[in-house]
Amino acid sequence: MKYISTRGAAPALSFEETMLTGLARDGGLYVPESWPRMSRDEIAALAGLEYEEVAHRVMRPFVGDAFAEDELRAIIADAYASFDHPARCPLVQIGANEWIQELHHGPTLAFKDVAMQLIGRLFQASLARRGERVTIIGATSGDTGSAAIEAFRGLDAAEVFILFPKGRVSEVQRRQMTTPADANVHALAVEGDFDDCQALVKAAFNDHAFRDRARLAAVNSINWARVLAQTVYYFTAATALGAPWRAVSFSVPTGNFGDIFAGYVARRMGLPIGRLVIATNRNDILHRTVQSGEHRRQGVAPTISPSMDIQVSSNFERLLFDLLDRDGPAVARLMDELRGQGGFSLPQGALERLRAEFDSARCDEDQTLATIADIHAATGLVIDPHTAVGVHAARAARGDRAAPMVVLGTAHAAKFPDAVERACGVRPALPARMADLFERPERVRDLPNDLDALRRAVLSALEGDGA
Ligand SMILES: *Cc1c(COP(=O)(O)O)cnc(C)c1O
């Protein structure tokens, strides 16, 4: 399997190179040159298998010969051994034919662990084989950073720099990033919002001299291996609920469009997904895009679901590539418009295709709080604000009640205790293994919103003079 850039002007790469590179050199994102299909029988055979086995069968065609069969199996097994539930991503029923798939059973309590635990190990195996070392630079709206740090800390093969928007992540999220003591981990608090952090990371990658000197790698949701690892739970959930014999719908709390794009990939592979609902908070660029065909950024408003406080959804470019018949130069033109003029209009045919693939709904702050309270009153479950956005959107966009609806539960409530307590009166406790999080010393460095400052911080750490 070869991977090509969404902007059509970077060399095609293997799975391993795509994973180690992240962003393409023409500024685009890598996607498979074609979508591998699973037959109905192959999908039916997934029902009841262990999560790890499903992961192997779903990912294998994309990985090709980058990892030997046994090596890939061992890496998958090791990655998910860190999860605290035997089903890894279990389903919990919350209503008539309505479910939450809990994706928060990994080490940092958000769904980012599902992919990150795996790719940390894939990177390690691959870099050890090549005798190489990389510098990972990532922007985070809160959860990616801690998941990346947890997956890469202490590894010889990687130095890790995580940029988060100062003052705009929850205290639990911040402490998860600033308390690991490993010398290869650097938490950077940026004066700006998440989009500023993401723009800094992109700018660092587009500085090819710096990129090569520091051997930059990206593990943000732009990394193809992350998207791939996330397709797996769509298969486990859907086959548990009757696929391929009936279609199953999903509602996905969406920020950078990585998680829901994984659902789109599962559908391209042949999984019968009914509705695929883009659930947004107040930062609703994607909802507005589906409704109006105008993809136009506004300012980011802070919310109680901070991991979705995003206006530039990087992975939307991957969808755009398909919506535009895989015309790289056309994608590049629209992305230039987005950067230069703050937005673009989808061509008519592309808008029709977008609407054929996705529904969308927006959930404001009051609706988020009310949904947490409703679910608690009806079921006793305490859900986090991101998951609540997904539940609200599922209910707003739900058509056929006979089709199962799965809401992706993207975080543990204990990551956002203030909002959850305000909503339902229950203050969710951290799991015992993290109970001393508030006592651990923090290590963090402030960073102005400036590329030169980022380059200096990275090079000084790599060259060993300073933090
Ligand atoms: C990252 C994140 C999201 C958004 O996922 P995307 O892949 O960026 O769309 C939603 N909820 C939580 C808790 C997250 O950490």
The ligand as an SDF file (V2000), in Angstrom:
LIG
                    3D

 15 15  0  0  0  0  0  0  0  0999 V2000
   -9.4880   14.9580   20.6710 C   0  0  0  0  0  0  0  0  0  0  0  0
  -10.8170   14.8710   21.3050 C   0  0  0  0  0  0  0  0  0  0  0  0
  -12.0040   15.0270   20.5750 C   0  0  0  0  0  0  0  0  0  0  0  0
  -12.0100   15.4060   19.1160 C   0  0  0  0  0  0  0  0  0  0  0  0
  -11.4730   14.3910   18.2970 O   0  0  0  0  0  0  0  0  0  0  0  0
  -10.9550   14.7390   16.8220 P   0  0  0  0  0  0  0  0  0  0  0  0
  -10.3420   13.4990   16.3120 O   0  0  0  0  0  0  0  0  0  0  0  0
   -9.9610   15.8420   17.0030 O   0  0  0  0  0  0  0  0  0  0  0  0
  -12.1400   15.1920   16.0500 O   0  0  0  0  0  0  0  0  0  0  0  0
  -13.1980   14.8410   21.2220 C   0  0  0  0  0  0  0  0  0  0  0  0
  -13.2430   14.5440   22.5320 N   0  0  0  0  0  0  0  0  0  0  0  0
  -12.1310   14.3940   23.2680 C   0  0  0  0  0  0  0  0  0  0  0  0
  -12.2470   14.0840   24.7140 C   0  0  0  0  0  0  0  0  0  0  0  0
  -10.8810   14.5350   22.6790 C   0  0  0  0  0  0  0  0  0  0  0  0
   -9.7710   14.3740   23.4170 O   0  0  0  0  0  0  0  0  0  0  0  0
  1  2  1  0
  2  3  1  0
  2 14  2  0
  3  4  1  0
  3 10  2  0
  4  5  1  0
  5  6  1  0
  6  7  2  0
  6  8  1  0
  6  9  1  0
 10 11  1  0
 11 12  2  0
 12 13  1  0
 12 14  1  0
 14 15  1  0
M  END
$$$$
